[in-house]
Amino acid sequence: PGAGYASGGYMSDINVTGGLGMGSQQQFFVRNTNMKGFQGGVWNYVIVGSNGAPESHCSNSGGAPITNIAETPVIVEKPYIVADGQSYKLMRPKVEYNKVGPTPGWENSDEIDFSKVYVANEKDTAAHINSKLEEGLHLLFQPGNYHLEDSIKVNNADTVVLGMGLATLIPTNGTPAITVGNVDGVRVAGLLLEAGPQNS
């Protein structure tokens, strides 16, 4: 019956109110999670910055081999969107150091009003999207295939570029799908970068 769990994966920034029964999972990575127990599994696990995890060991006696690292040295979680019933907010998590367990609530995120976010759709050209970035807006890609005649160019510090669903950037003229200038704090997440008809 345990074969239905196979075969490996990843979880992070989660508060598990019970224990984890890993079944036949293999090569599993757990980061910044609270749990009340951990059992089962085969082959190897890496657990970082998680409460309730078993100690490191290298043998198969007593469960799968486990590497347990007490703290996540430095991490920044992925940006996300929240709604309060009247408006949307883009949340930009702050950098965390020596993190143990999940981030509690939204306290560790900067809130960006959607008036400062451009929501792109797959009919937009790279030139149009870049003009919005140049205005200082953050960028949210709706799901879709974006056939881009030029690179998406992120040149403002602390800009968030976030894809929803399977937002896919496809260069059509051999340029990189996205470039980030020599600026700090840019977050790029949730995007697929696909090969185009020309090598890029």
N, C-alpha and C positions, 0 to 999 in steps of 0.2 A: 504493500500500500504506500510506503514511503517514496516510491519512485515518482509519484505524482508531484513531488516537490522539486524535482531536478530541473536545472542543474547549475546553480550559481547565480549571483546577483549582487545588488548593492542597496543599502538603505542608510539614510542619514537624517540628523536633526529631528528625531522622532522620540516621543514619549510613549513607551509601551507599558500599559498598566499591568500586564501579565508577563509570563515568560515567553521566550522564543523557542519553538520546537522546529529545528532545522531539517528534520526528515533526511532526505538524501542530497541536500544541497552541497555543492562543491564550489571551491574558489569564491567564497562569499566575503564581501567587504562591508563592515558596519562602522559608521562614524557618528560620534556625538549623539548617542542614543541612551536613554534610560530604559532598563529592563530589570525584571525581578528574577531572572534565571535564563539559562541558555543550555539547551541540550540537543543531542543528536548531531547529524551531519557527517560528512565524509571528506577526506582529503584535507584541504587547508582553509583557514579563516584568518583574516586580518581585522582586528578590532581596535579602533583608535578613539580615545577620549570618551569612552562609554562607561556608564555606571551599571553594575550588576553583571559584568562580563567575567568569564572564567580567566584564570591566570594563563600565561603563556606556557606551552609545553610542546614537545616535538614528537611524541609517540602517539599511536592510535589507541593506547590503553586509556580509558576514561574519556573517550570521545575523539573528535578529529584534532589534528595538530592545529594549534592556535598561536598567533602572534598578537599579543595585547600590548598596545602602547597607551600609557596612562592619559596623555593629553594630546590634543591637536595643536601643534606649535603655532600655526597661523592659518586662518581660514576666513573666507568671506562667502556667505550664502548667496544663492541666486536671487536677483530681483524678482518681485512678484506684484500682483495687482490685488487690491482689496476694494470692496464696495461697502458704503455705509447706508445704503438704501436711497440715497439722493445723488451721490456722485462717486466717481472712481478715483483711486489714488494709486500712483506707482510707488512702490516701496523699494528703497535701496539699502540693503543691510550693510552695517558698518563692519570693518575688519575686526576680527576677534583673535586674541592671543591666548595660548595655553588653555584652550577651551575643553571643558568636560561637560558632557550632557548636552541636550538641545538648547537652543536659544529660547528663552521664555517670552512668549508673546511677540508683540511688535516693538517693544521698547528699544531694540537695538537697530532700528531702521530709520533712515531719513524718509520723510513723506514728501512726495512730489505731486502737486495738483495736476490734473489732466489738462488744464489749460496750458501747461508747459510741455505737453507730449504731442508729437505728431503721430497719428495712426495711419500707417501706410497700407495700401492694398496692391495687389499684383499688377494693376494697370499703371501704377506710378513708374516714371522713369527714374534712373539714377540721378539725373540732373535735378529733378523736382525734389527727390528725397534729400539730396545734398543741400539744396537751398534751404530746406527746413532745418537741417543740422547747423548750417551756417548762421541761422537766426538764433541759435542757442537752445533749440528744442531738443528734448529727448525723443527717442524713436521706438515705436512699437510696430512690429510687422504682424499683420493678420496672417492666418494660414493661407498658403498659396505658393505658386512658383513665380519668382521674380526674375525675369530675363533682363539682365542689366547691361546696358551699353557702356557703362563705366563703373569704376569702383564706388562703393559706398565709403565716403571719406569722413571720418570722425576726428575732428581737430580741436574740440573744446574739452577742457578738463571736466571730469566727473559726469560725463554723459553716459546715460543708460541706453543701450540698444538691446531690445528684448524681442524674441520671436515667440509667437503663440502657435500651438498646434504643430504642424510641419512646415513652418515658413522656410522656404528654400531659396537661397541666392544662387543664381546661375549666370556667370559671366558669359557674354556673347562675343566679345572682341579681344579676348586674351588678356584682359586686365585682372588683377586680383578681385575677388568678390567683395572684400572689405579691407580697408586700411585704417590704421589708427596712428595719428600723429604722435609726436614726442610730448605727450601731455599725461598728467597723472589722473588716476581714479576712474578711468573709463571701464565700464562693465559691458561685456558682450555675452549674451546667453540665449539659449533656446533657438539657435539657428542651425540649419543644415547648409553646408557649402558644397555645391555640386559641380562637377566638371562641365564645362561648356564645349561648344564646337571647336574652339581654338585653345591650344595649350596656354595656361595662365599660371 
